[in-house]
Amino acid sequence: MSIVYIRRAGTEDIVAITALTHAAYSKWVPIIGREPLPMKANYEEVFKLHRFDLLYEDDVLVALIETVEKDGGLLIENVAVLPTFQKRGYGRMLLEHAEKLVVSRGFSITRLYTNSKFEENIRLYKSIGYAVHHEEPANGGIAVHMEKNVSPIAAQLPYHLPDTYS
């Protein structure tokens, strides 16, 4: 049985954050014809402004979430899961983690955006309560902005992982 945990990233994690993000987003390059924005970010600079939380399975970094407080809520800039660890519930677990952060900061809303061609991601976000707020042209595509009102009670519940993980 694997041990899964989340910890806040430190500056010593920037190289790993960059590598994980590139690996996770590489599958989208053929779909949109370019590197998605998270692959282009300078994480040395971004790390100074945003929070990164890292998800481990045993001692292996497998996923991350990047957040920033903005406009009275928490904006999720990036959720990335290594391809070999996708479909295990880790993206959902990180989104639940973000909801706990929202409540701990005294906010009630979390926001995110994604490329309209990332249909799999949009389905996931909708399935856990995110609603499309608006769409806009961005970076040669269409950005779908979504948001979710977070219940303080729901944010107190334990993380949900598939039965095969503890």
C-alpha positions, 0 to 999 in steps of 0.5 A: 500500500502506498503512502500519499501526502502533500507538502508545501514546496520550497525553493529547493523544489523549483527544478522538480516543479519545472520538470513535472510540469513539462512532463504533465503538459507535454501531451497537450502540445499536439492538441493545441499546436504549441506549448501550454503556458505552464511549460513556458513559465519561469518557475524561479520567478513564479515561485516568488509570487505563487504557492506550490503544494507537492503531492507524493506517492511514497517518496516520488513527486507525482503531482503539484498544484500552484495557487495565488490569492486573487480577487477575493479568492484563490486562483488555481494557476496549475494542476499537474500530474505525471502521466504515469500517475494520472487517473488515480485521483491525484488531481482531484485530491489537489483540487480538494486541497485548494478548497481547504486553502480557500477556507483557511484564508477566509475566502469562499471561492476558487477559480481556475482556467484552462484551454477549451481544447482540454476537454478532459480537464473541463469535464473533471472540473465540472464533475466536482462542482466548477461552473464556467464563468466565461470564455475569452480568446487567449494565447492563440486559443480560448481560455475557459474560466471556471469557478466554484463556491467552497463550503467551509464544511466540505473543506473540513472533510478528509481527502478522497482517494481511490480505494487502492491508495491510502 
